[in-house]
Amino acid sequence: MERVTLRIPKQQIEEVEQMVETGEYPNRSEAIRAAVRNMLNEHEGNSESSDKRKRSWAKV
């Protein structure tokens, strides 16, 4: 597995931490990996669509 450094807004990290605290994810890394998997799955599903510009995951 490769290490990646990124910057995430504080509010989003706090929300991820809350998901970890409630047991939804074992740690922040797994929560972020799940988000990336979901993004890739969504992208794969949208690749068959004619409107490839729609990206619901690109919310800040």
C-alpha positions in Angstrom: 0.0 0.0 0.0 1.3 3.5 -0.8 1.2 6.5 1.5 -0.5 9.6 0.2 -0.5 13.0 1.9 -3.5 15.3 1.3 -5.2 18.3 2.8 -8.8 18.1 3.9 -11.0 20.8 5.4 -11.2 20.6 9.2 -15.0 20.1 9.1 -14.7 17.1 6.9 -12.0 15.5 9.1 -14.2 16.1 12.1 -17.0 14.3 10.4 -14.7 11.4 9.5 -13.5 11.3 13.1 -17.1 11.1 14.3 -17.7 8.1 12.0 -14.6 6.4 13.5 -15.7 7.2 17.0 -19.2 5.7 16.4 -17.6 2.5 15.0 -18.7 3.0 11.4 -15.0 2.7 10.4 -12.0 1.4 12.3 -9.8 4.4 11.6 -9.5 7.5 9.4 -7.5 5.7 6.8 -10.1 3.1 6.2 -12.8 5.7 6.0 -10.9 7.7 3.4 -10.1 4.5 1.5 -13.9 3.7 1.5 -14.6 7.2 0.1 -12.1 6.7 -2.7 -13.6 3.3 -3.5 -17.1 4.8 -3.7 -15.8 7.7 -5.9 -14.1 5.2 -8.3 -17.3 3.0 -8.4 -19.4 6.1 -9.1 -17.0 7.2 -11.8 -17.1 3.7 -13.4 -20.9 3.8 -13.4 -20.9 7.3 -14.9 -18.5 6.4 -17.7 -21.4 4.7 -19.5 -23.5 7.9 -19.1 -23.5 10.6 -21.7 -23.0 13.3 -19.0 -19.6 12.6 -17.6 -19.2 16.1 -16.2 -21.6 15.3 -13.3 -19.5 14.5 -10.2 -21.4 14.4 -7.0 -18.2 13.5 -5.1 -16.5 16.8 -6.0 -18.3 18.7 -3.2 -16.2 20.9 -1.0 
